[in-house]
Amino acid sequence: MRRTGTTRRGALTATGAIAMGAILAGCGSDGDDEGGGRKGSAHTDARTASDSSSAVRSETSLRKKAVGVTASLLGQYENVLATHPATAAGLTPLRDAVRAHVKALAPAGAASLELVRTRPAGGPLEAVKALAAAERRAAASHTAALLEAPPELARLLASVAAAASAHSYLLTELAKETKA
C-alpha cells in the first residue's frame, strides 16, 4: 500500500531545494553594472576605510587594557617572588606564563612596560591567596572584553582568560600547601 500526501523525506527535499535556490540567487554576480564598476563604490570605500580605522583603534584600546591588567598581575608575581623567595618553585612557571601573555597581548610596536613594585602584605600564604584572587580578576576582565573584541583578539583573550583561571586554581592549591 502506498502512502499519499506529504512525507517527511519529500518535505525535507523541497525545503532543501528552496534553500539552495535562495543561496544560489544571493551568490550571483551583478553582470548589468556598466564598465564592471560597483555602484556607490566611492561612498562604500570611504565608509569601509572609516570602519576599518575605528576597528583598529578599538582593538588597540582593548589590547592596551588587557596588557594593563596582565602587566599588573605580572608585577604582583614579581613582588611576591622578591619578598617570599620560598614560593619561587611554585610561582616561577606561572609568572613566566603571565610574562608570555603580556607579550602576546601587547599591540604591535608597543613600548616595554614598567612594573609597579610594591611589597605584598602578609606572609607567603596571604601573598599566594592574593595572587589567586588577582588571577580570578584578570580572567574575569579578559572574559568581559571578549564581547567587544574582533575574532582573532577574542581567541587570544579567551586563551589568556582560561590560563588565568587555571593559574587561580593552581595558586589556590599552592596556598593549601604553603605555610603561613
C-alpha positions as CSV (number, residue, x, y, z in Angstrom):
1,M,0.0,0.0,0.0
2,R,1.4,3.4,-1.0
3,R,1.2,6.5,1.1
4,T,-0.4,9.6,-0.2
5,G,0.3,13.1,0.8
6,T,3.5,14.8,2.0
7,T,6.2,12.6,3.5
8,R,9.0,13.8,5.8
9,R,11.5,12.9,3.1
10,G,9.6,14.9,0.5
11,A,9.2,17.9,2.8
12,L,12.9,17.9,3.5
13,T,13.8,17.6,-0.1
14,A,11.5,20.5,-1.1
15,T,12.9,22.7,1.8
16,G,16.5,21.9,0.8
17,A,15.7,22.8,-2.9
18,I,14.2,26.1,-1.9
19,A,17.1,26.9,0.4
20,M,19.6,26.0,-2.3
21,G,17.8,28.2,-4.8
22,A,17.9,31.2,-2.4
23,I,21.6,30.7,-1.7
24,L,22.5,30.5,-5.4
25,A,20.4,33.6,-6.2
26,G,22.3,35.5,-3.5
27,C,25.7,34.3,-4.8
28,G,25.2,35.6,-8.3
29,S,27.2,38.5,-9.7
30,D,25.8,41.8,-10.8
31,G,26.6,41.5,-14.5
32,D,24.5,44.5,-15.5
33,D,26.8,47.1,-13.9
34,E,28.3,49.2,-16.7
35,G,32.0,49.0,-17.1
36,G,32.3,46.3,-14.4
37,G,32.4,49.0,-11.7
38,R,30.5,49.0,-8.4
39,K,27.6,51.3,-7.8
40,G,28.4,53.7,-5.0
41,S,31.9,52.5,-4.7
42,A,33.4,55.8,-3.5
43,H,30.9,56.1,-0.7
44,T,31.3,52.4,0.2
45,D,35.2,52.7,0.1
46,A,35.1,55.8,2.4
47,R,32.8,54.0,4.9
48,T,34.9,50.9,4.8
49,A,38.1,52.9,5.5
50,S,36.4,54.7,8.4
51,D,35.1,51.4,9.8
52,S,38.5,49.8,9.4
53,S,40.3,52.6,11.3
54,S,37.6,52.6,14.0
55,A,38.1,48.8,14.4
56,V,41.9,49.2,14.6
57,R,41.5,51.9,17.3
58,S,39.0,49.7,19.2
59,E,41.3,46.6,19.0
60,T,44.3,48.7,20.1
61,S,42.3,50.0,23.1
62,L,41.2,46.5,24.1
63,R,44.8,45.3,23.8
64,K,46.1,48.1,25.9
65,K,43.5,47.4,28.6
66,A,44.3,43.7,28.6
67,V,48.0,44.3,28.7
68,G,47.5,46.7,31.7
69,V,45.6,44.0,33.6
70,T,48.1,41.3,32.8
71,A,51.1,43.6,33.4
72,S,49.7,44.4,36.9
73,L,49.4,40.7,37.5
74,L,53.0,40.2,36.4
75,G,54.1,42.9,38.8
76,Q,52.3,41.2,41.7
77,Y,54.1,37.9,40.8
78,E,57.5,39.7,40.8
79,N,56.7,41.4,44.1
80,V,55.7,38.1,45.8
81,L,58.8,36.3,44.4
82,A,61.1,39.1,45.6
83,T,59.5,39.2,49.1
84,H,59.0,35.5,49.6
85,P,61.7,33.5,47.8
86,A,60.4,30.3,49.3
87,T,57.5,30.4,46.9
88,A,59.7,30.5,43.8
89,A,59.3,26.8,42.9
90,G,55.5,27.1,42.6
91,L,55.3,30.7,41.3
92,T,58.1,30.9,38.7
93,P,56.4,28.9,36.0
94,L,53.1,30.8,36.4
95,R,54.9,34.1,36.4
96,D,56.7,33.1,33.2
97,A,53.4,32.2,31.6
98,V,51.9,35.6,32.6
99,R,55.0,37.3,31.1
100,A,54.3,35.5,27.8
101,H,50.7,36.7,28.0
102,V,51.8,40.3,28.3
103,K,54.0,39.9,25.2
104,A,51.2,38.2,23.2
105,L,48.6,40.8,24.1
106,A,50.8,43.9,23.5
107,P,49.8,45.9,20.5
108,A,52.4,45.9,17.6
109,G,55.2,48.4,18.3
110,A,54.2,48.9,22.0
111,A,56.8,50.2,24.3
112,S,58.0,48.0,27.2
113,L,56.0,48.2,30.4
114,E,57.2,49.4,33.7
115,L,56.1,47.1,36.5
116,V,54.9,48.6,39.7
117,R,56.9,47.3,42.7
118,T,55.1,47.2,46.0
119,R,55.6,45.0,49.0
120,P,52.9,42.3,49.4
121,A,51.1,42.4,52.7
122,G,51.3,39.4,55.0
123,G,53.2,36.2,54.8
124,P,53.6,33.8,51.9
125,L,50.2,32.2,52.5
126,E,48.4,35.6,52.2
127,A,50.6,36.6,49.2
128,V,49.7,33.4,47.3
129,K,46.0,33.8,48.1
130,A,46.2,37.4,46.9
131,L,47.8,36.2,43.6
132,A,44.9,33.7,43.2
133,A,42.4,36.4,43.6
134,A,44.3,38.7,41.2
135,E,44.3,35.8,38.6
136,R,40.5,35.4,39.0
137,R,40.0,39.2,38.5
138,A,42.2,39.0,35.4
139,A,40.3,36.1,34.0
140,A,37.0,38.0,34.6
141,S,38.4,41.1,32.9
142,H,39.6,39.2,29.8
143,T,36.3,37.3,29.6
144,A,34.3,40.6,29.7
145,A,36.5,42.0,26.9
146,L,35.5,39.1,24.6
147,L,32.2,40.8,23.8
148,E,33.9,43.7,22.1
149,A,36.9,42.0,20.6
150,P,37.4,41.1,16.9
151,P,37.6,37.4,16.3
152,E,41.4,37.0,16.4
153,L,41.8,39.0,19.6
154,A,38.8,37.3,21.1
155,R,40.5,33.9,20.6
156,L,43.7,35.2,22.3
157,L,41.7,36.8,25.2
158,A,39.8,33.6,25.7
159,S,43.0,31.6,25.9
160,V,44.6,34.1,28.4
161,A,41.4,34.1,30.4
162,A,41.4,30.3,30.5
163,A,45.1,30.3,31.6
164,A,44.3,32.8,34.3
165,S,41.5,30.6,35.6
166,A,43.9,27.6,35.7
167,H,46.5,29.7,37.4
168,S,43.9,30.7,40.0
169,Y,43.1,27.1,40.7
170,L,46.8,26.1,40.9
171,L,47.5,29.1,43.3
172,T,44.6,28.1,45.5
173,E,46.0,24.6,45.7
174,L,49.5,26.0,46.4
175,A,48.1,28.2,49.2
176,K,46.8,25.0,50.9
177,E,50.4,23.7,50.9
178,T,52.1,27.0,51.9
179,K,53.0,27.6,55.5
180,A,51.9,30.9,56.9
